[in-house]
Amino acid sequence: MEYLEGDGQKAVLMELPRNILLGSNATAQIKDLLINLKLEGKAVVVSDDVTRGIAGDGVTGQLSEAGYPCETFILGDRMLDDVEELVKTINDGGVRFLLGVGGGRPIDVAKYASKESKIPFISVPTAASHDGIVSSRASIQINGVKRSVAAQAPLAVVIDTTILAGSPHRLLASGCGDIISNYSAVLDWEMAQRLRNEPFSSYAAALSKMTAEIIVDNADNIKPGLEESSKLVAKALVSSGVAMSIAGSSRPASGAEHMFSHRLEEIAPKPALHGEQCAVGTVVMMYLHGEDWRTIKSAMSTLGIPTTGRELGIEDDLLVEALVTAPQIRPERYTILGSGISKSAAVDALKRTGIIES
């Protein structure tokens, strides 16, 4: 969390996107957006081998047509190496702004490199699979382990619902799962405020919880291939990201369920998608909080999100281990798991919620 000092008091510095361009064929309006933002100079479009074909080349073409000197940066296999190389490209080439085009990695690399280089970046998601498209946090793989690190919030976000609707429904469902996890994240945050006097924003918490409620309440209306479904989920992802920006941390959207997911990414041979694992973690944490986990699990089934370890493709013993050792991910963050729960308690919680077999 960043603060500005003034008159002997601390004020939270909120980083919010200046513009959000959302709708059909939104990427076709990028050049107009750049003019509106008064961006000048050389740009770099960051994508991977897949997202380059989906939208990256089109974005590069838009910039070239508008007269912007533009370079393409394609990600490799190692995120930290990509960040370092991108920062070098920025510094050596006089780059003035970045565009991250992709689902997760291109946007994370672009937002982290933009922070390191102190230049703005624009987020152009090709899938609505997580709330990182708007937030000031990046998921960066360090020594083989993904960590959430401080990054730079996008100057603008371009959400093309035509592209999102054409992406696999599993990615959209994963985005819904990431939003659903706000339920347990907010409960953890409230508990940390009560028991540890942790800084808390009622507004950010309310926005985060409302966003999760919108997804659960509209689960029946979120269908594969529909632009209206993509638009609904995209708006929810934006709201979730804004809640984090208001709070100055990931607290409104990341609690024990995210630790559980990150731990699975460390120990499972084939982890599921981030949002899928977070949603399953949310069911467990809501149970531990004594809250209504059944409604959430029912909505997950409707949305096509896995609700059991079998559906995730992860063995029961790994789910138990992830739940027991989840606090290792962020030991400084107080959650319902405290410093850890016993193996027998973890097995009981996973069985009672139907995530592992009885």
C-alpha positions in Angstrom: 0.0 0.0 0.0 1.4 3.4 -0.9 0.8 6.6 1.0 1.1 10.3 0.5 2.1 12.4 3.5 0.3 15.7 4.1 -0.5 17.8 7.2 0.8 15.1 9.5 -1.7 12.5 8.1 -1.4 9.6 5.7 -3.5 9.4 2.6 -3.8 6.3 0.5 -2.7 6.6 -3.1 -5.2 5.0 -5.3 -4.1 4.0 -8.8 -7.2 3.7 -11.1 -7.5 3.3 -14.9 -8.2 6.7 -16.6 -10.3 5.1 -19.4 -12.1 1.8 -19.8 -13.1 1.0 -23.4 -15.6 -1.9 -23.4 -17.8 -3.3 -26.1 -17.9 -5.0 -29.5 -14.8 -4.6 -31.6 -13.3 -2.3 -29.0 -9.8 -3.0 -30.2 -10.6 -1.2 -33.5 -10.9 2.0 -31.4 -7.5 1.8 -29.8 -5.9 4.6 -32.0 -8.7 7.0 -31.0 -8.1 6.0 -27.3 -4.4 6.8 -27.6 -5.2 10.2 -29.0 -7.6 10.9 -26.2 -5.0 9.9 -23.7 -2.5 12.2 -25.4 0.1 9.4 -25.6 3.0 10.1 -27.9 6.2 8.4 -29.0 7.3 4.8 -29.4 5.1 1.9 -28.2 5.7 -1.8 -27.6 2.9 -4.4 -27.9 3.5 -7.3 -25.5 1.9 -10.6 -26.4 2.6 -14.4 -26.6 2.5 -16.7 -29.6 -1.3 -17.3 -29.2 -2.5 -13.8 -28.3 -0.4 -12.2 -31.0 -2.7 -13.9 -33.6 -5.9 -13.2 -31.6 -5.4 -9.5 -31.2 -1.7 -8.5 -30.9 -1.1 -8.1 -34.7 -4.3 -6.1 -35.0 -3.3 -3.7 -32.2 0.2 -3.3 -33.8 -1.5 -2.5 -37.1 -3.8 0.1 -35.4 -0.8 1.9 -33.9 1.1 1.9 -37.2 -1.9 3.3 -39.0 -2.1 6.1 -36.4 1.6 7.0 -37.0 3.0 5.5 -33.8 6.5 3.9 -34.0 5.7 0.4 -32.8 7.6 -2.7 -31.8 6.3 -6.2 -31.0 7.6 -8.1 -28.0 6.7 -11.9 -27.8 7.1 -13.6 -24.5 9.3 -16.6 -24.0 9.1 -19.3 -21.3 10.6 -17.5 -18.3 8.7 -14.5 -16.9 11.5 -12.8 -15.0 13.7 -13.1 -18.1 10.9 -11.6 -20.1 10.6 -8.7 -17.7 14.3 -8.0 -17.7 14.5 -8.1 -21.5 11.4 -5.9 -21.9 12.8 -3.3 -19.5 16.0 -3.3 -21.5 14.0 -2.8 -24.7 12.2 0.1 -23.1 15.3 1.8 -21.8 17.4 1.2 -24.9 14.7 2.1 -27.4 13.2 5.2 -25.9 9.8 3.5 -25.5 7.1 5.8 -24.1 4.3 3.3 -23.4 3.3 -0.4 -23.4 0.3 -2.4 -24.4 -0.2 -5.8 -22.8 -2.3 -8.1 -25.1 -3.3 -11.4 -23.7 -5.0 -13.4 -21.0 -2.5 -13.4 -18.1 1.2 -13.5 -18.7 1.5 -10.7 -21.3 -0.5 -8.3 -19.1 1.4 -9.3 -16.0 4.8 -8.9 -17.7 3.7 -5.5 -19.2 2.4 -4.1 -16.0 5.4 -5.1 -14.0 7.9 -3.8 -16.6 5.9 -0.6 -16.8 6.4 -0.1 -13.1 10.1 -0.9 -13.3 10.5 1.5 -16.3 8.1 4.2 -14.9 6.1 4.4 -18.2 2.3 3.8 -18.6 0.7 0.7 -20.0 -2.6 -0.2 -21.5 -4.3 -3.6 -20.7 -5.9 -5.4 -23.7 -7.3 -8.7 -22.4 -8.1 -11.5 -24.8 -9.9 -13.6 -22.2 -11.9 -12.7 -19.0 -10.1 -15.3 -16.9 -9.0 -13.3 -13.9 -9.2 -9.8 -12.3 -5.6 -8.9 -13.0 -6.6 -7.1 -16.2 -7.3 -4.0 -14.1 -5.4 -4.4 -10.8 -2.0 -3.0 -9.7 -0.8 -6.5 -8.8 1.1 -8.9 -11.1 1.5 -12.6 -10.8 5.2 -13.3 -11.6 6.9 -16.6 -11.5 10.0 -16.4 -9.3 12.2 -19.5 -9.0 9.4 -21.6 -10.4 6.8 -20.2 -8.0 4.2 -17.6 -8.8 4.1 -14.6 -6.5 1.8 -11.7 -6.3 3.9 -8.5 -6.6 3.2 -4.8 -6.7 3.0 -3.5 -10.2 1.4 -0.6 -12.0 -2.3 -0.2 -12.6 -3.1 0.3 -16.3 -3.6 3.8 -17.7 -6.5 2.4 -19.7 -8.2 -1.0 -20.3 -9.5 -2.1 -23.7 -12.0 -4.9 -23.4 -13.2 -6.3 -26.7 -16.3 -8.4 -25.9 -16.2 -9.9 -29.4 -12.8 -11.4 -28.7 -13.8 -12.5 -25.2 -17.0 -14.2 -26.4 -14.8 -16.2 -28.9 -12.5 -17.5 -26.2 -13.0 -20.9 -24.6 -15.9 -20.8 -22.1 -13.6 -22.4 -19.5 -11.6 -19.1 -19.4 -14.7 -17.1 -18.8 -15.9 -19.5 -16.1 -12.4 -19.2 -14.5 -12.9 -15.4 -14.4 -16.2 -15.9 -12.6 -14.4 -18.2 -10.1 -11.8 -15.5 -9.4 -14.6 -13.0 -8.7 -16.6 -15.5 -6.5 -13.5 -15.8 -4.3 -14.2 -12.2 -3.2 -16.8 -13.6 -0.8 -14.2 -15.3 1.4 -11.5 -12.7 0.8 -13.7 -10.0 2.3 -14.5 -12.2 5.3 -10.8 -12.8 5.9 -10.1 -9.1 5.6 -12.9 -8.2 8.1 -11.5 -10.7 10.5 -8.0 -9.4 10.2 -9.3 -5.9 10.9 -11.1 -7.1 14.0 -8.3 -9.3 15.4 -5.2 -7.6 14.1 -6.4 -4.0 13.6 -5.4 -4.2 9.9 -6.3 -1.2 7.7 -9.7 -1.8 6.2 -11.8 0.0 3.6 -15.6 -0.5 4.0 -16.1 0.9 0.5 -13.6 -1.4 -1.2 -15.1 -4.4 0.7 -18.6 -3.5 -0.2 -17.7 -3.1 -3.9 -15.8 -6.4 -3.9 -18.7 -8.4 -2.2 -21.3 -6.8 -4.5 -19.2 -7.9 -7.6 -19.2 -11.5 -6.3 -23.0 -11.3 -5.7 -23.6 -10.1 -9.3 -21.9 -13.2 -10.7 -23.7 -15.7 -8.4 -27.1 -14.0 -8.9 -26.6 -14.1 -12.7 -25.1 -17.5 -13.0 -28.0 -18.8 -15.1 -27.4 -15.9 -17.6 -23.7 -16.4 -18.2 -23.6 -18.6 -21.3 -20.8 -19.7 -23.7 -20.3 -17.6 -26.8 -22.6 -14.7 -25.8 -21.2 -11.2 -25.8 -23.6 -10.1 -23.1 -22.2 -12.8 -20.9 -18.6 -11.6 -21.6 -19.6 -8.0 -21.0 -21.2 -8.9 -17.6 -18.1 -10.8 -16.4 -15.7 -8.2 -17.8 -17.5 -5.4 -15.9 -17.3 -7.5 -12.7 -13.6 -8.1 -13.2 -13.1 -4.3 -13.6 -15.0 -3.7 -10.4 -13.0 -6.2 -8.5 -9.8 -4.6 -9.8 -11.0 -1.2 -8.8 -11.8 -2.5 -5.3 -8.2 -3.5 -5.0 -7.0 -0.2 -6.2 -9.2 1.7 -3.7 -7.9 -0.5 -0.9 -4.3 -0.1 -2.0 -3.8 -3.9 -1.7 -5.2 -7.2 -3.0 -7.1 -7.7 0.3 -10.6 -7.2 -1.2 -10.1 -10.1 -3.7 -7.4 -12.3 -2.2 -7.5 -14.3 1.0 -7.0 -17.9 2.1 -8.7 -19.2 -1.0 -5.9 -17.6 -3.1 -3.2 -19.0 -0.8 -4.8 -22.4 -1.4 -4.7 -21.9 -5.1 -1.1 -20.7 -5.2 -0.1 -23.7 -3.0 -1.7 -26.1 -5.5 0.3 -24.4 -8.3 3.4 -25.3 -6.4 2.7 -28.9 -5.5 0.2 -30.3 -8.2 1.8 -31.8 -11.3 -1.0 -30.4 -13.4 -2.8 -27.5 -11.6 -6.2 -26.3 -12.8 -6.9 -22.7 -13.8 -6.3 -20.1 -11.2 -9.9 -19.0 -11.0 -11.1 -22.6 -10.8 -8.9 -23.4 -7.8 -9.8 -20.1 -6.1 -13.5 -20.9 -6.4 -13.0 -24.4 -4.9 -10.9 -22.8 -2.1 -13.7 -20.3 -1.5 -16.2 -23.1 -0.8 -13.9 -24.5 1.9 -13.2 -21.1 3.4 -16.8 -20.1 3.5 -17.5 -23.4 5.3 -14.7 -22.6 7.8 -16.2 -19.1 8.3 -19.6 -20.7 9.0 -21.2 -19.0 6.0 -23.4 -20.2 3.1 -21.0 -22.3 0.9 -23.8 -24.3 -0.7 -25.2 -21.5 -2.7 -21.8 -20.6 -4.0 -21.1 -24.2 -5.0 -24.4 -24.5 -6.8 -23.6 -21.3 -8.8 -20.2 -22.7 -9.7 -21.9 -25.9 -11.1 -24.2 -23.7 -13.2 -21.3 -21.6 -14.5 -19.2 -24.7 -15.4 -16.6 -24.2 -12.7 -15.2 -27.5 -11.1 -16.6 -28.1 -7.7 -14.6 -31.2 -6.7 -11.0 -32.3 -6.7 -11.9 -34.9 -9.3 -13.2 -32.2 -11.6 -10.1 -30.1 -11.0 -8.0 -33.1 -11.9 -6.1 -32.9 -8.6 -5.6 -35.8 -6.2 -7.3 -35.7 -2.8 -4.0 -35.9 -0.8 -2.7 -32.8 -2.7 -5.8 -30.8 -1.9 -5.4 -31.7 1.8 -1.7 -30.7 1.7 -2.5 -27.4 0.0 -5.1 -26.5 2.6 -2.8 -27.4 5.5 0.2 -25.6 4.1 -1.5 -22.6 2.4 -0.5 -20.1 5.0 3.1 -20.6 3.9 2.3 -18.6 0.8 1.8 -15.3 2.6 2.4 -15.9 6.4 2.0 -12.1 7.0 -1.6 -12.2 5.8 -4.1 -13.1 8.5 -6.9 -15.3 7.3 -9.4 -17.9 8.5 -6.5 -20.5 8.3 -4.4 -18.6 10.9 -1.0 -20.1 11.0 -2.4 -23.4 9.7 -5.0 -26.0 10.4 -4.5 -29.7 11.3 -4.6 -32.4 8.6 -7.7 -34.0 10.2 -9.5 -30.6 10.2 -8.5 -30.1 6.5 -9.8 -33.5 5.6 -13.0 -32.9 7.5 -13.7 -29.6 5.8 -12.9 -30.9 2.3 -15.2 -34.0 2.9 -18.1 -32.0 4.4 -18.1 -29.6 1.4 -17.9 -32.5 -1.0 -14.7 -31.5 -2.6 -13.1 -34.8 -1.8 -14.8 -38.1 -1.5 -16.1 -39.3 1.9 
